[in-house]
């Protein structure tokens, strides 16, 4: 399996996990569970979405702005940008 294919599988796995977390939020709302539990579930979804977004942004930077891209940026700048994104989506 190629590197891009492995990345795709990893991202799809993360997406399925998010779908499960959203299903848990729906069950919690439908079951009239307490607000604190619902907020914890939503915080997990929020973190999961941010993590997925960070992974996709990192892949975009690595594959479309550095290696073989028309308008390349310096690898050091790419790493700085990735670290900034990771800090932002935490």
C-alpha positions in Angstrom: 0.0 0.0 0.0 1.4 3.4 -1.0 2.0 6.3 1.4 -1.0 8.3 0.1 -3.2 5.2 0.3 -2.2 4.6 3.9 -2.9 8.3 4.7 -6.3 8.0 3.1 -7.1 4.8 5.1 -6.0 6.6 8.3 -8.2 9.7 7.6 -11.2 7.5 6.8 -10.7 5.7 10.1 -10.7 9.0 11.9 -13.8 10.0 10.1 -15.6 6.8 11.1 -14.6 7.4 14.7 -16.1 11.0 14.5 -19.3 9.5 13.1 -19.5 7.2 16.1 -18.9 10.1 18.4 -21.7 12.1 16.7 -24.0 9.1 17.0 -23.3 9.1 20.8 -24.2 12.8 21.0 -27.5 12.1 19.2 -28.3 9.2 21.5 -27.5 11.4 24.5 -29.8 14.2 23.3 -32.6 11.8 22.4 -32.3 10.1 25.8 -32.5 13.3 27.8 -29.2 12.7 29.5 -27.5 15.3 31.6 -25.9 18.4 30.0 -22.5 17.7 31.4 -22.3 14.3 29.6 -23.5 15.9 26.4 -20.9 18.7 26.7 -18.1 16.0 27.2 -19.3 14.2 24.1 -19.3 17.4 22.1 -15.8 18.3 23.3 -14.6 14.9 22.0 -16.3 15.6 18.7 -14.7 19.1 18.6 -11.3 17.7 19.3 -11.8 15.0 16.7 -12.8 17.5 14.0 -9.8 19.7 14.8 -7.5 16.7 14.7 -8.8 15.6 11.3 -8.6 19.1 10.0 -5.0 19.3 11.2 -4.1 16.0 9.5 -5.6 17.1 6.2 -3.9 20.6 6.4 -0.6 18.9 7.1 -1.0 16.6 4.2 -1.9 19.5 2.0 1.2 21.4 3.0 3.5 18.5 2.6 2.2 17.2 -0.8 0.9 20.4 -2.5 3.2 23.1 -1.2 6.6 21.4 -1.0 7.3 18.2 -3.0 6.9 18.7 -6.7 4.4 21.6 -6.4 4.4 24.4 -8.9 4.8 27.1 -6.3 7.1 25.5 -3.7 7.8 26.8 -0.3 10.9 26.1 1.7 10.7 22.9 3.8 11.6 24.9 7.0 8.7 27.2 6.3 6.4 24.2 5.7 7.4 22.7 9.1 6.8 26.1 10.8 3.4 26.3 9.2 2.5 22.7 10.3 3.5 23.5 13.9 1.4 26.6 13.9 -1.6 24.7 12.6 -1.1 22.0 15.2 -1.0 24.6 18.0 -4.1 26.3 16.7 -6.3 23.2 16.4 -5.4 21.8 19.8 
